[in-house]
Amino acid sequence: MDSFLPATALLILAVALVAATTDRRSKTLERRLARLEGKIDLLLAQAGVEEPQDPRMAEIDELLARGKTIQAIKLHRELTGSGLAEAKEAVERRMR
């Protein structure tokens, strides 16, 4: 019974360490991806090429015209696979 507590503590410490490392790697990859997306946007702008728009985005505009913002955000998430905050931000940009 006495050896159970140190083993449990060691296991918890190992899990915490793995979680912290995974989170750090994830944030690093997110930053790298954001930089790459920015560079691609600059290259497209320099070349005068517009990113083709998904025709299903018109459905989002339709929902926004009818005042159905929440449904528009849900649809944006379905179409793009983005997270809630990112979809909300994108839909709000379309509303402007």
A tleap script that builds the chain and sets N, CA, C and O, in Angstrom:
source leaprc.protein.ff14SB
mol = sequence {
  NMET ASP SER PHE LEU PRO ALA THR ALA LEU
  LEU ILE LEU ALA VAL ALA LEU VAL ALA ALA
  THR THR ASP ARG ARG SER LYS THR LEU GLU
  ARG ARG LEU ALA ARG LEU GLU GLY LYS ILE
  ASP LEU LEU LEU ALA GLN ALA GLY VAL GLU
  GLU PRO GLN ASP PRO ARG MET ALA GLU ILE
  ASP GLU LEU LEU ALA ARG GLY LYS THR ILE
  GLN ALA ILE LYS LEU HIE ARG GLU LEU THR
  GLY SER GLY LEU ALA GLU ALA LYS GLU ALA
  VAL GLU ARG ARG MET CARG
}
set mol.1.N position { 0.811 -1.190 0.000 }
set mol.1.CA position { 0.000 0.000 0.000 }
set mol.1.C position { 0.862 1.264 0.000 }
set mol.1.O position { 0.508 2.260 -0.631 }
set mol.2.N position { 1.987 1.221 0.705 }
set mol.2.CA position { 2.863 2.384 0.769 }
set mol.2.C position { 3.498 2.689 -0.584 }
set mol.2.O position { 3.764 3.853 -0.883 }
set mol.3.N position { 3.745 1.682 -1.401 }
set mol.3.CA position { 4.359 1.909 -2.709 }
set mol.3.C position { 3.332 2.375 -3.739 }
set mol.3.O position { 3.711 2.814 -4.825 }
set mol.4.N position { 2.064 2.291 -3.425 }
set mol.4.CA position { 1.005 2.703 -4.347 }
set mol.4.C position { 0.984 4.221 -4.525 }
set mol.4.O position { 0.810 4.707 -5.643 }
set mol.5.N position { 1.160 4.974 -3.439 }
set mol.5.CA position { 1.112 6.439 -3.522 }
set mol.5.C position { 2.242 7.019 -4.365 }
set mol.5.O position { 1.960 7.858 -5.221 }
set mol.6.N position { 3.497 6.629 -4.182 }
set mol.6.CA position { 4.553 7.174 -5.045 }
set mol.6.C position { 4.359 6.790 -6.511 }
set mol.6.O position { 4.639 7.588 -7.406 }
set mol.7.N position { 3.881 5.572 -6.757 }
set mol.7.CA position { 3.655 5.142 -8.139 }
set mol.7.C position { 2.552 5.971 -8.777 }
set mol.7.O position { 2.651 6.354 -9.942 }
set mol.8.N position { 1.508 6.247 -8.020 }
set mol.8.CA position { 0.408 7.070 -8.525 }
set mol.8.C position { 0.879 8.487 -8.804 }
set mol.8.O position { 0.538 9.075 -9.830 }
set mol.9.N position { 1.665 9.029 -7.885 }
set mol.9.CA position { 2.189 10.385 -8.065 }
set mol.9.C position { 3.085 10.448 -9.295 }
set mol.9.O position { 3.040 11.417 -10.052 }
set mol.10.N position { 3.887 9.431 -9.490 }
set mol.10.CA position { 4.773 9.386 -10.656 }
set mol.10.C position { 3.971 9.298 -11.949 }
set mol.10.O position { 4.314 9.939 -12.942 }
set mol.11.N position { 2.917 8.516 -11.935 }
set mol.11.CA position { 2.061 8.383 -13.113 }
set mol.11.C position { 1.385 9.719 -13.437 }
set mol.11.O position { 1.329 10.113 -14.602 }
set mol.12.N position { 0.881 10.408 -12.434 }
set mol.12.CA position { 0.239 11.711 -12.641 }
set mol.12.C position { 1.243 12.712 -13.188 }
set mol.12.O position { 0.920 13.485 -14.089 }
set mol.13.N position { 2.451 12.704 -12.654 }
set mol.13.CA position { 3.497 13.607 -13.134 }
set mol.13.C position { 3.838 13.316 -14.596 }
set mol.13.O position { 4.026 14.240 -15.387 }
set mol.14.N position { 3.916 12.038 -14.951 }
set mol.14.CA position { 4.227 11.667 -16.337 }
set mol.14.C position { 3.127 12.116 -17.283 }
set mol.14.O position { 3.414 12.620 -18.369 }
set mol.15.N position { 1.878 11.943 -16.889 }
set mol.15.CA position { 0.754 12.373 -17.726 }
set mol.15.C position { 0.774 13.888 -17.898 }
set mol.15.O position { 0.543 14.387 -19.000 }
set mol.16.N position { 1.045 14.620 -16.834 }
set mol.16.CA position { 1.108 16.081 -16.912 }
set mol.16.C position { 2.236 16.532 -17.835 }
set mol.16.O position { 2.075 17.480 -18.604 }
set mol.17.N position { 3.366 15.857 -17.756 }
set mol.17.CA position { 4.501 16.204 -18.609 }
set mol.17.C position { 4.185 15.959 -20.083 }
set mol.17.O position { 4.511 16.787 -20.933 }
set mol.18.N position { 3.557 14.836 -20.385 }
set mol.18.CA position { 3.177 14.534 -21.772 }
set mol.18.C position { 2.163 15.555 -22.280 }
set mol.18.O position { 2.261 16.013 -23.418 }
set mol.19.N position { 1.198 15.912 -21.447 }
set mol.19.CA position { 0.184 16.894 -21.852 }
set mol.19.C position { 0.821 18.248 -22.131 }
set mol.19.O position { 0.468 18.902 -23.113 }
set mol.20.N position { 1.741 18.675 -21.296 }
set mol.20.CA position { 2.407 19.965 -21.492 }
set mol.20.C position { 3.231 19.964 -22.772 }
set mol.20.O position { 3.227 20.946 -23.515 }
set mol.21.N position { 3.929 18.879 -23.031 }
set mol.21.CA position { 4.748 18.779 -24.243 }
set mol.21.C position { 3.870 18.792 -25.492 }
set mol.21.O position { 4.187 19.459 -26.477 }
set mol.22.N position { 2.774 18.058 -25.441 }
set mol.22.CA position { 1.858 18.004 -26.582 }
set mol.22.C position { 1.263 19.379 -26.846 }
set mol.22.O position { 1.162 19.795 -28.000 }
set mol.23.N position { 0.866 20.090 -25.795 }
set mol.23.CA position { 0.297 21.423 -25.950 }
set mol.23.C position { 1.314 22.388 -26.550 }
set mol.23.O position { 0.967 23.205 -27.403 }
set mol.24.N position { 2.558 22.296 -26.113 }
set mol.24.CA position { 3.614 23.165 -26.632 }
set mol.24.C position { 3.838 22.900 -28.115 }
set mol.24.O position { 3.973 23.835 -28.904 }
set mol.25.N position { 3.877 21.619 -28.492 }
set mol.25.CA position { 4.056 21.268 -29.909 }
set mol.25.C position { 2.887 21.766 -30.740 }
set mol.25.O position { 3.071 22.267 -31.849 }
set mol.26.N position { 1.694 21.626 -30.205 }
set mol.26.CA position { 0.497 22.067 -30.913 }
set mol.26.C position { 0.532 23.569 -31.168 }
set mol.26.O position { 0.232 24.023 -32.272 }
set mol.27.N position { 0.896 24.332 -30.157 }
set mol.27.CA position { 0.966 25.792 -30.313 }
set mol.27.C position { 2.047 26.177 -31.317 }
set mol.27.O position { 1.859 27.112 -32.096 }
set mol.28.N position { 3.166 25.477 -31.312 }
set mol.28.CA position { 4.235 25.746 -32.279 }
set mol.28.C position { 3.740 25.484 -33.691 }
set mol.28.O position { 3.984 26.285 -34.593 }
set mol.29.N position { 3.051 24.376 -33.892 }
set mol.29.CA position { 2.528 24.061 -35.223 }
set mol.29.C position { 1.474 25.070 -35.661 }
set mol.29.O position { 1.416 25.433 -36.836 }
set mol.30.N position { 0.638 25.527 -34.729 }
set mol.30.CA position { -0.373 26.537 -35.062 }
set mol.30.C position { 0.289 27.832 -35.507 }
set mol.30.O position { -0.154 28.451 -36.474 }
set mol.31.N position { 1.344 28.250 -34.813 }
set mol.31.CA position { 2.056 29.482 -35.202 }
set mol.31.C position { 2.699 29.334 -36.573 }
set mol.31.O position { 2.638 30.249 -37.395 }
set mol.32.N position { 3.319 28.175 -36.820 }
set mol.32.CA position { 3.941 27.944 -38.124 }
set mol.32.C position { 2.904 27.953 -39.236 }
set mol.32.O position { 3.132 28.527 -40.301 }
set mol.33.N position { 1.769 27.318 -38.990 }
set mol.33.CA position { 0.707 27.287 -39.978 }
set mol.33.C position { 0.182 28.693 -40.265 }
set mol.33.O position { -0.057 29.044 -41.420 }
set mol.34.N position { 0.006 29.485 -39.229 }
set mol.34.CA position { -0.470 30.859 -39.413 }
set mol.34.C position { 0.525 31.667 -40.246 }
set mol.34.O position { 0.123 32.443 -41.113 }
set mol.35.N position { 1.826 31.487 -39.983 }
set mol.35.CA position { 2.845 32.199 -40.784 }
set mol.35.C position { 2.795 31.761 -42.245 }
set mol.35.O position { 2.881 32.592 -43.149 }
set mol.36.N position { 2.656 30.458 -42.474 }
set mol.36.CA position { 2.581 29.953 -43.850 }
set mol.36.C position { 1.347 30.482 -44.574 }
set mol.36.O position { 1.422 30.859 -45.743 }
set mol.37.N position { 0.215 30.509 -43.880 }
set mol.37.CA position { -1.000 31.049 -44.495 }
set mol.37.C position { -0.813 32.520 -44.847 }
set mol.37.O position { -1.260 32.967 -45.903 }
set mol.38.N position { -0.161 33.268 -43.976 }
set mol.38.CA position { 0.110 34.678 -44.260 }
set mol.38.C position { 0.988 34.846 -45.491 }
set mol.38.O position { 0.749 35.719 -46.325 }
set mol.39.N position { 2.002 34.003 -45.594 }
set mol.39.CA position { 2.901 34.073 -46.750 }
set mol.39.C position { 2.160 33.728 -48.041 }
set mol.39.O position { 2.367 34.368 -49.071 }
set mol.40.N position { 1.308 32.729 -47.980 }
set mol.40.CA position { 0.527 32.357 -49.171 }
set mol.40.C position { -0.396 33.496 -49.572 }
set mol.40.O position { -0.539 33.800 -50.756 }
set mol.41.N position { -1.027 34.130 -48.577 }
set mol.41.CA position { -1.893 35.278 -48.880 }
set mol.41.C position { -1.102 36.385 -49.560 }
set mol.41.O position { -1.586 36.995 -50.513 }
set mol.42.N position { 0.117 36.652 -49.079 }
set mol.42.CA position { 0.955 37.677 -49.712 }
set mol.42.C position { 1.325 37.299 -51.144 }
set mol.42.O position { 1.297 38.142 -52.041 }
set mol.43.N position { 1.672 36.027 -51.356 }
set mol.43.CA position { 2.014 35.573 -52.705 }
set mol.43.C position { 0.831 35.697 -53.658 }
set mol.43.O position { 0.987 36.135 -54.798 }
set mol.44.N position { -0.348 35.311 -53.187 }
set mol.44.CA position { -1.545 35.439 -54.020 }
set mol.44.C position { -1.832 36.899 -54.348 }
set mol.44.O position { -2.178 37.225 -55.483 }
set mol.45.N position { -1.690 37.771 -53.366 }
set mol.45.CA position { -1.932 39.195 -53.595 }
set mol.45.C position { -0.913 39.764 -54.583 }
set mol.45.O position { -1.272 40.534 -55.474 }
set mol.46.N position { 0.353 39.386 -54.425 }
set mol.46.CA position { 1.410 39.871 -55.316 }
set mol.46.C position { 1.170 39.407 -56.752 }
set mol.46.O position { 1.419 40.150 -57.701 }
set mol.47.N position { 0.686 38.180 -56.901 }
set mol.47.CA position { 0.434 37.630 -58.233 }
set mol.47.C position { -0.897 38.105 -58.805 }
set mol.47.O position { -1.196 37.861 -59.974 }
set mol.48.N position { -1.697 38.782 -57.985 }
set mol.48.CA position { -2.987 39.265 -58.444 }
set mol.48.C position { -4.009 38.153 -58.609 }
set mol.48.O position { -4.943 38.264 -59.403 }
set mol.49.N position { -3.824 37.087 -57.857 }
set mol.49.CA position { -4.718 35.937 -57.941 }
set mol.49.C position { -5.629 35.944 -56.722 }
set mol.49.O position { -5.173 36.087 -55.588 }
set mol.50.N position { -6.921 35.787 -56.975 }
set mol.50.CA position { -7.861 35.708 -55.865 }
set mol.50.C position { -8.120 34.249 -55.537 }
set mol.50.O position { -8.184 33.397 -56.423 }
set mol.51.N position { -8.265 33.984 -54.275 }
set mol.51.CA position { -8.569 32.626 -53.847 }
set mol.51.C position { -9.981 32.284 -54.301 }
set mol.51.O position { -10.913 33.051 -54.058 }
set mol.52.N position { -10.147 31.150 -54.954 }
set mol.52.CA position { -11.496 30.795 -55.400 }
set mol.52.C position { -12.410 30.586 -54.197 }
set mol.52.O position { -12.029 29.964 -53.206 }
set mol.53.N position { -13.600 31.110 -54.306 }
set mol.53.CA position { -14.550 31.006 -53.204 }
set mol.53.C position { -15.459 29.798 -53.410 }
set mol.53.O position { -15.942 29.535 -54.512 }
set mol.54.N position { -15.669 29.091 -52.341 }
set mol.54.CA position { -16.555 27.927 -52.361 }
set mol.54.C position { -17.969 28.416 -52.647 }
set mol.54.O position { -18.455 29.312 -51.957 }
set mol.55.N position { -18.642 27.848 -53.648 }
set mol.55.CA position { -19.999 28.307 -53.970 }
set mol.55.C position { -20.979 28.117 -52.817 }
set mol.55.O position { -22.007 28.792 -52.762 }
set mol.56.N position { -20.673 27.208 -51.902 }
set mol.56.CA position { -21.560 26.996 -50.765 }
set mol.56.C position { -21.510 28.153 -49.773 }
set mol.56.O position { -22.356 28.246 -48.884 }
set mol.57.N position { -20.525 29.033 -49.923 }
set mol.57.CA position { -20.454 30.208 -49.045 }
set mol.57.C position { -21.627 31.148 -49.306 }
set mol.57.O position { -21.969 31.963 -48.450 }
set mol.58.N position { -22.238 31.043 -50.472 }
set mol.58.CA position { -23.420 31.848 -50.767 }
set mol.58.C position { -24.556 31.499 -49.814 }
set mol.58.O position { -25.380 32.352 -49.481 }
set mol.59.N position { -24.597 30.243 -49.377 }
set mol.59.CA position { -25.606 29.831 -48.401 }
set mol.59.C position { -25.430 30.593 -47.093 }
set mol.59.O position { -26.406 30.955 -46.435 }
set mol.60.N position { -24.178 30.829 -46.726 }
set mol.60.CA position { -23.902 31.597 -45.504 }
set mol.60.C position { -24.413 33.015 -45.673 }
set mol.60.O position { -25.042 33.565 -44.769 }
set mol.61.N position { -24.145 33.609 -46.827 }
set mol.61.CA position { -24.629 34.968 -47.084 }
set mol.61.C position { -26.153 35.031 -47.034 }
set mol.61.O position { -26.731 36.002 -46.544 }
set mol.62.N position { -26.794 33.984 -47.547 }
set mol.62.CA position { -28.260 33.908 -47.522 }
set mol.62.C position { -28.778 33.878 -46.082 }
set mol.62.O position { -29.722 34.586 -45.730 }
set mol.63.N position { -28.144 33.050 -45.266 }
set mol.63.CA position { -28.552 32.956 -43.863 }
set mol.63.C position { -28.347 34.290 -43.151 }
set mol.63.O position { -29.180 34.704 -42.344 }
set mol.64.N position { -27.246 34.954 -43.449 }
set mol.64.CA position { -26.981 36.255 -42.823 }
set mol.64.C position { -28.009 37.291 -43.250 }
set mol.64.O position { -28.424 38.122 -42.442 }
set mol.65.N position { -28.424 37.249 -44.516 }
set mol.65.CA position { -29.428 38.195 -45.014 }
set mol.65.C position { -30.758 38.005 -44.289 }
set mol.65.O position { -31.532 38.949 -44.130 }
set mol.66.N position { -31.016 36.753 -43.845 }
set mol.66.CA position { -32.251 36.476 -43.119 }
set mol.66.C position { -32.083 36.639 -41.608 }
set mol.66.O position { -33.007 36.365 -40.843 }
set mol.67.N position { -30.884 37.093 -41.179 }
set mol.67.CA position { -30.649 37.332 -39.763 }
set mol.67.C position { -30.378 36.075 -38.957 }
set mol.67.O position { -30.531 36.082 -37.736 }
set mol.68.N position { -29.983 35.004 -39.611 }
set mol.68.CA position { -29.741 33.731 -38.926 }
set mol.68.C position { -28.229 33.520 -38.756 }
set mol.68.O position { -27.617 32.675 -39.409 }
set mol.69.N position { -27.666 34.310 -37.865 }
set mol.69.CA position { -26.219 34.306 -37.659 }
set mol.69.C position { -25.725 32.985 -37.094 }
set mol.69.O position { -24.700 32.466 -37.538 }
set mol.70.N position { -26.436 32.439 -36.127 }
set mol.70.CA position { -25.986 31.189 -35.502 }
set mol.70.C position { -25.964 30.053 -36.519 }
set mol.70.O position { -25.027 29.255 -36.540 }
set mol.71.N position { -26.994 29.978 -37.363 }
set mol.71.CA position { -27.018 28.941 -38.391 }
set mol.71.C position { -25.893 29.155 -39.401 }
set mol.71.O position { -25.318 28.196 -39.916 }
set mol.72.N position { -25.586 30.421 -39.678 }
set mol.72.CA position { -24.488 30.734 -40.603 }
set mol.72.C position { -23.151 30.269 -40.017 }
set mol.72.O position { -22.304 29.737 -40.736 }
set mol.73.N position { -22.970 30.470 -38.724 }
set mol.73.CA position { -21.732 30.031 -38.067 }
set mol.73.C position { -21.642 28.508 -38.098 }
set mol.73.O position { -20.577 27.953 -38.371 }
set mol.74.N position { -22.752 27.833 -37.818 }
set mol.74.CA position { -22.760 26.365 -37.862 }
set mol.74.C position { -22.411 25.861 -39.256 }
set mol.74.O position { -21.618 24.931 -39.404 }
set mol.75.N position { -23.000 26.470 -40.273 }
set mol.75.CA position { -22.729 26.055 -41.647 }
set mol.75.C position { -21.263 26.305 -42.010 }
set mol.75.O position { -20.628 25.476 -42.662 }
set mol.76.N position { -20.737 27.444 -41.584 }
set mol.76.CA position { -19.329 27.756 -41.858 }
set mol.76.C position { -18.428 26.693 -41.243 }
set mol.76.O position { -17.463 26.254 -41.870 }
set mol.77.N position { -18.739 26.279 -40.022 }
set mol.77.CA position { -17.943 25.237 -39.362 }
set mol.77.C position { -18.019 23.927 -40.135 }
set mol.77.O position { -17.013 23.231 -40.281 }
set mol.78.N position { -19.203 23.588 -40.631 }
set mol.78.CA position { -19.365 22.352 -41.405 }
set mol.78.C position { -18.560 22.401 -42.701 }
set mol.78.O position { -17.911 21.427 -43.082 }
set mol.79.N position { -18.614 23.552 -43.370 }
set mol.79.CA position { -17.952 23.671 -44.672 }
set mol.79.C position { -16.435 23.724 -44.561 }
set mol.79.O position { -15.724 23.174 -45.401 }
set mol.80.N position { -15.945 24.388 -43.521 }
set mol.80.CA position { -14.501 24.630 -43.430 }
set mol.80.C position { -13.785 23.774 -42.405 }
set mol.80.O position { -12.565 23.619 -42.468 }
set mol.81.N position { -14.533 23.213 -41.456 }
set mol.81.CA position { -13.895 22.453 -40.390 }
set mol.81.C position { -13.233 23.341 -39.352 }
set mol.81.O position { -12.421 22.872 -38.555 }
set mol.82.N position { -13.576 24.620 -39.358 }
set mol.82.CA position { -12.964 25.554 -38.417 }
set mol.82.C position { -13.597 25.428 -37.040 }
set mol.82.O position { -14.659 24.829 -36.873 }
set mol.83.N position { -12.919 26.006 -36.064 }
set mol.83.CA position { -13.429 26.029 -34.701 }
set mol.83.C position { -14.493 27.097 -34.552 }
set mol.83.O position { -14.733 27.888 -35.465 }
set mol.84.N position { -15.124 27.110 -33.397 }
set mol.84.CA position { -16.222 28.045 -33.152 }
set mol.84.C position { -15.766 29.499 -33.244 }
set mol.84.O position { -16.407 30.304 -33.920 }
set mol.85.N position { -14.678 29.839 -32.580 }
set mol.85.CA position { -14.209 31.228 -32.577 }
set mol.85.C position { -13.818 31.685 -33.986 }
set mol.85.O position { -14.140 32.799 -34.400 }
set mol.86.N position { -13.123 30.815 -34.709 }
set mol.86.CA position { -12.693 31.156 -36.066 }
set mol.86.C position { -13.896 31.334 -36.990 }
set mol.86.O position { -13.927 32.260 -37.800 }
set mol.87.N position { -14.889 30.443 -36.867 }
set mol.87.CA position { -16.082 30.543 -37.710 }
set mol.87.C position { -16.869 31.800 -37.384 }
set mol.87.O position { -17.361 32.476 -38.288 }
set mol.88.N position { -16.994 32.121 -36.099 }
set mol.88.CA position { -17.720 33.326 -35.689 }
set mol.88.C position { -17.045 34.570 -36.260 }
set mol.88.O position { -17.709 35.476 -36.763 }
set mol.89.N position { -15.734 34.601 -36.174 }
set mol.89.CA position { -14.974 35.739 -36.707 }
set mol.89.C position { -15.147 35.862 -38.223 }
set mol.89.O position { -15.336 36.961 -38.743 }
set mol.90.N position { -15.082 34.730 -38.924 }
set mol.90.CA position { -15.224 34.740 -40.387 }
set mol.90.C position { -16.625 35.195 -40.795 }
set mol.90.O position { -16.778 35.976 -41.734 }
set mol.91.N position { -17.635 34.711 -40.093 }
set mol.91.CA position { -19.015 35.096 -40.414 }
set mol.91.C position { -19.218 36.582 -40.125 }
set mol.91.O position { -19.878 37.279 -40.895 }
set mol.92.N position { -18.664 37.060 -39.040 }
set mol.92.CA position { -18.791 38.499 -38.720 }
set mol.92.C position { -18.117 39.343 -39.789 }
set mol.92.O position { -18.608 40.422 -40.123 }
set mol.93.N position { -16.988 38.867 -40.338 }
set mol.93.CA position { -16.323 39.606 -41.424 }
set mol.93.C position { -17.230 39.650 -42.660 }
set mol.93.O position { -17.272 40.663 -43.357 }
set mol.94.N position { -17.948 38.567 -42.932 }
set mol.94.CA position { -18.851 38.531 -44.092 }
set mol.94.C position { -20.020 39.471 -43.897 }
set mol.94.O position { -20.591 39.958 -44.873 }
set mol.95.N position { -20.387 39.736 -42.650 }
set mol.95.CA position { -21.531 40.609 -42.370 }
set mol.95.C position { -21.203 42.076 -42.669 }
set mol.95.O position { -22.112 42.869 -42.912 }
set mol.96.N position { -19.950 42.436 -42.655 }
set mol.96.CA position { -19.544 43.836 -42.842 }
set mol.96.C position { -19.712 44.300 -44.253 }
set mol.96.O position { -19.413 45.453 -44.563 }
savepdb mol mol.pdb
quit
